[in-house]
Amino acid sequence: MLQDKNTSKTDLSQLGEFGLIETLTKDIQIKNPSTLKGVGDDAAVLNFKSKNTLVSTDLLVEGIHFDLAYFPLKHLGYKSAIVNFSDIYAMNGTASQLLVGLAVSNRFPLEAIAEIYEGIKLACRLYDVDLVGGDTTSSRSGLILNPTVLGHVAQGKEVYRNGAQPNDLIVVTGDLGAAYMGLLVLQRENEVFKVNPQHQPDLSPYSYVVERQLKPEARKDVPVILEELKVQPTAMIDISDGLSSEVLHITKQSGVGAHIYAEKIPIDPQTVLTAEEFNISELTAALNGGEDYELLFTISQKDYEKIRYRKEFAVIGHITEEPGAYLITQDNQKVALKAQGWNALKNKS
Amino acid sequence: MLQDKNTSKTDLSQLGEFGLIETLTKDIQIKNPSTLKGVGDDAAVLNFKSKNTLVSTDLLVEGIHFDLAYFPLKHLGYKSAIVNFSDIYAMNGTASQLLVGLAVSNRFPLEAIAEIYEGIKLACRLYDVDLVGGDTTSSRSGLILNPTVLGHVAQGKEVYRNGAQPNDLIVVTGDLGAAYMGLLVLQRENEVFKVNPQHQPDLSPYSYVVERQLKPEARKDVPVILEELKVQPTAMIDISDGLSSEVLHITKQSGVGAHIYAEKIPIDPQTVLTAEEFNISELTAALNGGEDYELLFTISQKDYEKIRYRKEFAVIGHITEEPGAYLITQDNQKVALKAQGWNALKNKS
């Protein structure tokens, strides 16, 4: 994974706002032809020609979405970009520009902010996104990251949440529940560390689930594959709050129902083992854990042959005409899905 | 000014994230043809046709940019939108879409968040901007608002900070320094209130300066007037950190210098009176106070006749070939401008 190497400390108040911006943005290179002007003016200037513009924003708040006790700053920057890119892929689009709103305690030295930015810039490089603007300011207490992502999609190729039709197949990418198990592992190690700071955790049995939590990736490949396969999904959403919550968004907005088959939900063996260790069901992790940043989409049955042999995709159920979203268990019980997904508004403080 | 009327209290944790979004966004109406899809999916979908897209983001952080002791929530929402719109007008563009990142303490009831949104929605209505997305989450402590604005400008009509040429005239809109004096008045009344909560402040002698602080407006009219007058500025910036800071941005980025004449700087009589009362120079307020959200631009001398009788504009100086930005005082002293503008990274907590 990524490493935080820097140990020197430069006081932000010495540097000033403009000095900080210059330090953080001086090595930015613009790669996308749609970016006409990046950082350095009142606004960035872009041109998407005839394509549709996509724009989305997602907040990450210290103490709510992450804990700096176990979340390295560079990873945090990386993840804040990834979760935003994911929203563009969920529209079947290409992410191309990022702006970053960043509020930090003035107890943070320059080097800490630079680490966050290193993570953001790494994500931008790997996903071909231009960092074109933002705003950095101090905050009275916690760290808040609020990136905004822009992207584009050919007109008519955008995929909304509301287009699912009865008998459509429900497809997910990758595997689910790992990021949540990674979170539980990190929280447990952090509790042990508090009691015994000499403790050296061995995270190697949990490498996959921990990486899914600390360094998630977004499915940039999926819109490209769908284009190659000539598959236009009828509805799509990214899995940020857990499978249950996302299936309910699609069924509610499309005015349909869904059956999901428990045995079809893709779950990594390490997620299963870790869930056993924590004495929870791996299905709970997949349905309600969230932060997978995989994509959930629906396709017409006629497209089944096009996708069935693609390892990226798993068909997990189908859309029904009658409303209501249900999990069909292995012993054929029908359980209503609930949006128990992670709710950032609940009283956690 | 705006009024906060609501006194009932609904707990956010009862409502949940999706309930909150529904409550806040149900009455939103889309007005701009460039908005194809607003709130309710993974991303908003826009189309600016052949025009250039403009995008900018500005953070407002409690305890740094505002104090809720004297800043009503509805005004705060309004201002958070206005300061973002201002960045689009500073590019000579039209603001058309807004997304809002909002982190609030979960001690805030729904009604408090609804007040903030009322202010945002009012600003959107008055400025013909569509509210198309955002993210709302709880925060461990303070209130943070991070709107992102999008807009558009005909290709080639955008105005950067770096185009000022020697002998160009330097022009400002409106008047300067009032918002800063309004801030000082509000801070003083707040100190009095802390000592004596029965004290009923009479703000009527300060109505203009207080309104400039609590309910600033952005110069939506200026790009329209410039178009009518067939004036294409050579450089433009909005005045958020004070005149000095903005003149220095333009001269630095354009590789030129500037002379500003103290007697030409437009300052409202109430700003002058209030500054006298606080025993500071009104010039200091205009040069370093900030938050005016007026526009500063440079034009070729040949365009002088086109603008000279427009009451919206004041010519305050000219661009020089030799570097260095100077204030020329009434007794003909030459004083170097410094960016003493308001610095959100200084140690204020």
Interface residues (C-beta under 8 A of the other chain):
Chain A: L12 S13 L15 G16 E17 F18 L20 L36 K37 G40 D41 D42 A43 A44 V45 L46 N47 F48 K49 S50 K51 N52 T53 L54 V55 S56 T57 D58 L59 V61 E62 G63 I64 H65 S86 D87 I88 A90 M91 G93 Q97 L99 V100 G101 L102 A103 S105 N106 V132 G133 G134 D135 T136 T137 S138 S139 R140 S141 G142 I144 N146 T148 V149 L150 G151 V153 Q155 E158 Y160 R161 N162 M236 I237 D238 Q253 A339 N343 A344 L345 K346 N347 K348 S349
Chain B: L12 S13 L15 G16 E17 F18 L20 L36 K37 G40 D41 D42 A43 A44 V45 L46 N47 F48 K49 S50 K51 N52 T53 L54 V55 S56 T57 D58 L59 V61 E62 G63 I64 H65 S86 D87 I88 A90 M91 G93 Q97 L99 G101 L102 A103 S105 N106 V132 G133 G134 D135 T136 T137 S138 S139 R140 S141 G142 I144 N146 T148 V149 L150 G151 V153 Q155 E158 Y160 R161 N162 M236 I237 D238 Q253 A339 N343 A344 L345 K346 N347 K348 S349
